Amino acid sequence: MPTQVNSDDVTRMSEALFIERDWRSASASKFWVLLVLATVIATSGVIADSTASVIGAMIVAPLMTPILGIALAIVLGDRPALLPSVAYVVGGALLVIAIAFVIGMVNFHADDYATNGQVAARISPRLIDLLAALATGTVGAFALVRRDISDALPGVAIAISLVPPLAVVGLLLEAGRYADASQSLLLFGTNVAAIIVTGTLVLRLYKVREIARAAGTVTGGVGRRTITIIVALLVVVALPLGIGTFNVAYDSLVQVKATPIAQAWATKAGWQVTTVTVVNRTIIVTALGPPPEVEVDSLRTALNDAGYSADDVVIRLVVGGTRLCAAGGTTCVIPSDLQASS
């Protein structure tokens, strides 16, 4: 089993990762077609809260190719290849967000994805997500270098989340949830930074630059400033991820304490609470029961008395629709988009 790379491997990696600039070329057209299809699959999967569809989009999505291309271009000092790779990543990300935004416009979603599991999983990035991204990026670069373990690449595609977070960004921007959209964008940025850093380290470990230099294919150099910028990028994303870790811990604590309060509120009216979740300081309660409709303002008041007046509350009545109870208030209202459609 080979443990070293040679000049043929460097050529193979370059051909696989460096997408041609001409959008009509085979590599470029393949990238854009697969990206559009992956975006439609991912966005549809997010809207339907379908894990299977989202996983399918991860496998199809080609964004990891130019991201690893950035790492290879850095190692080789190939600036002519570096800029197009960056352009493909940035342009591809913008295209995904735009397509998801348009799909969101034609899709009516009453609660703006407040109870969507696929959305919730991508708007609370934590330090553990950075650790997972670093490990996944390492495996991806390792599988690229070592042809004998290239079978691992489909698993890497599933493990690293690139297109789904961008799809969530587009949907949340269309829904007006700008803060949550920024969190999903942070998750994407974290994964990109992790892939570039680990890809660069793995390629350096396998002495790809030295092999390319010996073959006469290295034409430039990459200074320490470039490496420093990449590492600094990783440190920068780690800070908000640390804050996200704290917020997730807070949400978990609130969920434990809010659940019995919600259950007591529902029981008084002969109703039943099916789920209580907390996402980004928003308490989401789902309840069902017989007519008449349960009175919702008293739950907002009970949560205020328990010390959660600064948290938004979303109450989903299986019979009766959704109510939004804004932080700092004592009343709950029907969402404006539901009022407009009624």
For each residue, the residues with C-beta under 8 A, 3 or more apart:
1: 148
2: 5 146 147 148
3:
4: 206 207
5: 2 9 10 145 206 207 208 211
6: 9 10 211
7: 10 11 211 212 214 215 217
8: 11 12
9: 5 6 12 13 145 147 211
10: 5 6 7 13 14 76 208 211 212 215 217
11: 7 8 14 15 217
12: 8 9 15 16 147
13: 9 10 16 17 72 144 145 208
14: 10 11 17 18 72 76 81
15: 11 12 18
16: 12 13 65 144
17: 13 14 65 66 68 69 72 85 144
18: 14 15 69 72 73 78 81 84 85
19: 25 27 28 31 65 66 69 84 85 88
20: 25 26 27 28
21: 25 28 84
22: 25 28
23: 28 29 32
24: 28 29
25: 19 20 21 22 28 29
26: 20 29 30
27: 19 20 30 31
28: 19 20 21 22 23 24 25 31 32
29: 23 24 25 26 32 33
30: 26 27 33 34 62
31: 19 27 28 34 35 62 65 66 88 92
32: 23 28 29 35 36 95
33: 29 30 36 37
34: 30 31 37 38 60 61 62
35: 31 32 38 39 61 62 63 92 95 96 163
36: 32 33 39 40 95 99
37: 33 34 40 41 60
38: 34 35 41 42 57 58 60 61 62 163
39: 35 36 42 43 57 95 96 99 100 163 166 167
40: 36 37 43 44 99 103
41: 37 38 44 45 53 54 56 57 60
42: 38 39 45 46 53 54 57 58 61 96 100 163 164 167
43: 39 40 46 47 99 100 103 104 167 170 171
44: 40 41 47 48 50 53 103
45: 41 42 48 49 50 51 52 53 54 56 57 118 164
46: 42 43 49 54 100 113 116 118 119 164 167 168 171
47: 43 44 103 104 107 109 113 116 171
48: 44 45 53
49: 45 46 116 117 118
50: 44 45 53 54 118
51: 45 54 55 118
52: 45 55 56
53: 41 42 44 45 48 50 56 57
54: 41 42 45 46 50 51 57 58 118 164
55: 51 52 58 59 158
56: 41 45 52 53 59 60
57: 38 39 41 42 45 53 54 60 61 163 164 167
58: 38 42 54 55 61 157 158 160 161 162 163 164
59: 55 56 154 157 158
60: 34 37 38 41 56 57
61: 34 35 38 42 57 58 64 157 162 163
62: 30 31 34 35 38 65 66 92
63: 35 66 67 89 92 93 162 163
64: 61 67 68 140 156 157 160 162 195
65: 16 17 19 31 62 68 69
66: 17 19 31 62 63 69 70 84 85 86 88 89 92
67: 63 64 70 71 85 89 162 192 195 196 199
68: 17 64 65 71 72 140 141 144 195 199
69: 17 18 19 65 66 72 73 81 85 88
70: 66 67 73 74 82 85 86 89 196 199
71: 67 68 74 75 141 195 196 199 200 203
72: 13 14 17 18 68 69 75 76 78 81 199 203 208
73: 18 69 70 76 77 78 79 81 82 85
74: 70 71 77 82 196 200 222 226 227 230
75: 71 72 200 203 204 208 209 222
76: 10 14 72 73 81 208 209 212 217 218
77: 73 74 209 218 219 220 221 222
78: 18 72 73 81 82 218 219 220
79: 73 82 83 220
80: 83 84
81: 14 18 69 72 73 76 78 84 85
82: 70 73 74 78 79 85 86
83: 79 80 86 87
84: 18 19 21 66 80 81 87 88
85: 17 18 19 66 67 69 70 73 81 82 88 89
86: 66 70 82 83 89 90
87: 83 84 90 91
88: 19 31 66 69 84 85 91 92
89: 63 66 67 70 85 86 92 93 192
90: 86 87 93 94
91: 87 88 94 95
92: 31 35 62 63 66 88 89 95 96
93: 63 89 90 96 97 166 188
94: 90 91 97 98
95: 32 35 36 39 91 92 98 99
96: 35 39 42 92 93 99 100 163 166 167 170
97: 93 94 100 101 166 167 169 170 173
98: 94 95 101 102 170
99: 36 39 40 43 95 96 102 103 170
100: 39 42 43 46 96 97 103 104 166 167 168 169 170 171 174
101: 97 98 104 105 170 171 173 174
102: 98 99 105 106 170
103: 40 43 44 47 99 100 106 107 170 171
104: 43 47 100 101 107 109 170 171 173 174 175
105: 101 102 174
106: 102 103
107: 47 103 104
108: 337 341
109: 47 104 112 113 175
110: 321 322 335 337 338
111: 114 115 314 316 322 335
112: 109 172 175 176 177 335 337
113: 46 47 109 116 119 171 172 175 177
114: 111 279 282 284 314 322
115: 111 120 277 284 286 314 316
116: 46 47 49 113 119 120
117: 49 120 121
118: 45 46 49 50 51 54 121 122 164 168
119: 46 113 116 122 123 168 171 172 180 184
120: 115 116 117 123 124 277 279
121: 117 118 124
122: 118 119 125 161 164 165 168 183 184 187
123: 119 120 168 172 180 181 183 184 187 279 280
124: 120 121 183 244 247 248 251 279 280
125: 122 129 130 183 184 186 187 190 240 241 244
126: 129 130 241 244 245 248
127: 130 131 238 241 242 244 245
128: 131 132 245
129: 125 126 132 133 187 190 191 241
130: 125 126 127 133 134 190 194 234 237 238 241
131: 127 128 134 135
132: 128 129 135 136 159
133: 129 130 136 137 160 190 191 193 194 195
134: 130 131 137 138 194 197 198
135: 131 132 138 139
136: 132 133 139 140 156 159 160 191 194 195
137: 133 134 140 141 160 191 194 195 196 197 198 199
138: 134 135 141 142 198 201 202
139: 135 136 142 143 152 155 156 159
140: 64 68 136 137 143 144 153 156 160 195 198 199
141: 68 71 137 138 144 145 195 198 199 201 202 203
142: 138 139 145 146 149 152 202
143: 139 140 146 149 150 151 152 153 156
144: 13 16 17 68 140 141 150 153 199
145: 5 9 13 141 142 202 203 206 208
146: 2 142 143 149 150
147: 2 9 12 150
148: 1 2
149: 142 143 146 152
150: 143 144 146 147 153
151: 143 154
152: 139 142 143 149 155 156
153: 140 143 144 150 156 157
154: 59 151 157 158
155: 139 152 158 159
156: 64 136 139 140 143 152 153 159 160
157: 58 59 61 64 153 154 160
158: 55 58 59 154 155
159: 132 136 139 155 156
160: 58 64 133 136 137 140 156 157 191 195
161: 58 122 164 165 187 188 191
162: 58 61 63 64 67 165 166 188 191 192
163: 35 38 39 42 57 58 61 63 96 166 167
164: 42 45 46 54 57 58 118 122 161 167 168
165: 122 161 162 168 169 184 185 187 188 191
166: 39 93 96 97 100 162 163 169 170 184 185 188
167: 39 42 43 46 57 96 97 100 163 164 170 171
168: 46 100 118 119 122 123 164 165 171 172 181 184
169: 97 100 165 166 172 173 181 184 185 188
170: 43 96 97 98 99 100 101 102 103 104 166 167 173 174
171: 43 46 47 100 101 103 104 113 119 167 168 174 175
172: 112 113 119 123 168 169 175 177 178 180 181 184
173: 97 101 104 169 170 176 177 178 181
174: 100 101 104 105 170 171
175: 104 109 112 113 171 172
176: 112 173
177: 112 113 172 173 180 181
178: 172 173 181 182
179: 182 183 280
180: 119 123 172 177 183 184 280
181: 123 168 169 172 173 177 178 184 185
182: 178 179 185 186
183: 122 123 124 125 179 180 186 187 244 280
184: 119 122 123 125 165 166 168 169 172 180 181 187 188
185: 165 166 169 181 182 188 189
186: 125 182 183 189 190 237 240 241 244
187: 122 123 125 129 161 165 183 184 190 191
188: 93 161 162 165 166 169 184 185 191 192
189: 185 186 192 193 237
190: 125 129 130 133 186 187 193 194 237 241
191: 129 133 136 137 160 161 162 165 187 188 194 195
192: 67 89 162 188 189 195 196
193: 133 189 190 196 197 230 233 234 237
194: 130 133 134 136 137 190 191 197 198 234
195: 64 67 68 71 133 136 137 140 141 160 191 192 198 199
196: 67 70 71 74 137 192 193 199 200 230 233
197: 134 137 193 194 200 201 230 231 233 234
198: 134 137 138 140 141 194 195 201 202
199: 67 68 70 71 72 137 140 141 144 195 196 202 203
200: 71 74 75 196 197 203 204 227 230
201: 138 141 197 198 204 205
202: 138 141 142 145 198 199 205 206
203: 71 72 75 141 145 199 200 206 208 209
204: 75 200 201 207 208 209
205: 201 202
206: 4 5 145 202 203
207: 4 5 204 210 211
208: 5 10 13 72 75 76 145 203 204 211 212
209: 75 76 77 203 204 212 213 218
210: 207 213 214
211: 5 6 7 9 10 207 208 214 215
212: 7 10 76 208 209 215 217 218
213: 209 210 216 217 218
214: 7 210 211
215: 7 10 211 212
216: 213
217: 7 10 11 76 212 213
218: 76 77 78 209 212 213 221
219: 77 78
220: 77 78 79
221: 77 218
222: 74 75 77 226 227
223: 226 227
224: 227 228
225: 228 229
226: 74 222 223 229 230
227: 74 200 222 223 224 230 231
228: 224 225 231 232
229: 225 226 232 233
230: 74 193 196 197 200 226 227 233 234
231: 197 227 228 234 235
232: 228 229 235 236
233: 193 196 197 229 230 236 237
234: 130 193 194 197 230 231 237 238
235: 231 232 238 239
236: 232 233 239
237: 130 186 189 190 193 233 234 240 241
238: 127 130 234 235 241 242
239: 235 236 242 243
240: 125 186 237 243 244
241: 125 126 127 129 130 186 190 237 238 244 245
242: 127 238 239 245 246
243: 239 240 246 247
244: 124 125 126 127 183 186 240 241 247 248
245: 126 127 128 241 242 248 249
246: 242 243 249 250
247: 124 243 244 250 251 280 281
248: 124 126 244 245 251 252
249: 245 246 252 253
250: 246 247 253 254 281
251: 124 247 248 254 255 278 279 280 281
252: 248 249 255 256 278
253: 249 250 256 257
254: 250 251 257 258 278 281 283 308 311
255: 251 252 258 259 276 277 278 283
256: 252 253 259
257: 253 254 260 261 306
258: 254 255 261 262 276 278 283 285 303 306 308
259: 255 256 262 263 273 276
260: 257 263 264
261: 257 258 264 265 299 302 303 306
262: 258 259 265 266 273 276 285 287 299
263: 259 260 266 267 273
264: 260 261 267 268 302
265: 261 262 268 269 273 294 298 299 302
266: 262 263 269 271 272 273 287 289 294
267: 263 264 270 271 272
268: 264 265
269: 265 266 289 294 295
270: 267 289 290
271: 266 267 287 288 289 290 294
272: 266 267 287 288 289
273: 259 262 263 265 266 276 285 286 287
274: 286 287 288 318
275: 284 285 286
276: 255 258 259 262 273 283 284 285 286
277: 115 120 255 283 284
278: 251 252 254 255 258 281 282 283 284 311
279: 114 120 123 124 251 282 284
280: 123 124 179 180 183 247 251
281: 247 250 251 254 278 310 311 312
282: 114 278 279 311 312 313 314
283: 254 255 258 276 277 278 303 308 311 312 313 314
284: 114 115 275 276 277 278 279 313 314 316
285: 258 262 273 275 276 299 313 314 315 316
286: 115 273 274 275 276 316 318
287: 262 266 271 272 273 274 294 315 316 317 318
288: 271 272 274 317 318 319
289: 266 269 270 271 272 294 319
290: 270 271 319
291: 319
292:
293: 317 319 320
294: 265 266 269 271 287 289 317 320
295: 269 298
296: 299 300 315 317 323 325 332
297: 300 301 325 330 331 332
298: 265 295 301 302
299: 261 262 265 285 296 302 303 313 315 325 332
300: 296 297 303 304 313 325 329 330 331 332
301: 297 298 304 305 330
302: 261 264 265 298 299 305 306
303: 258 261 283 299 300 306 308 309 311 313
304: 300 301 308 309 330
305: 301 302
306: 257 258 261 302 303
307:
308: 254 258 283 303 304 311 313
309: 303 304 327 328
310: 281 327 328
311: 254 278 281 282 283 303 308 327
312: 281 282 283 324 325 326 327
313: 282 283 284 285 299 300 303 308 324 325 332
314: 111 114 115 282 283 284 285 322 323 324 325
315: 285 287 296 299 322 323 324 325 332
316: 111 115 284 285 286 287 321 322
317: 287 288 293 294 296 320 321 322 323
318: 274 286 287 288
319: 288 289 290 291 293
320: 293 294 317
321: 110 316 317 334 338
322: 110 111 114 314 315 316 317 334 335 338
323: 296 314 315 317 332 333 334
324: 312 313 314 315 332 333 334 335
325: 296 297 299 300 312 313 314 315 329 331 332 333
326: 312 329
327: 309 310 311 312
328: 309 310
329: 300 325 326
330: 297 300 301 304
331: 297 300 325
332: 296 297 299 300 313 315 323 324 325
333: 323 324 325
334: 321 322 323 324 338 339 342
335: 110 111 112 322 324 338 339
336: 339 340
337: 108 110 112 340 341
338: 110 321 322 334 335 341 342
339: 334 335 336 342
340: 336 337
341: 108 337 338
342: 334 338 339
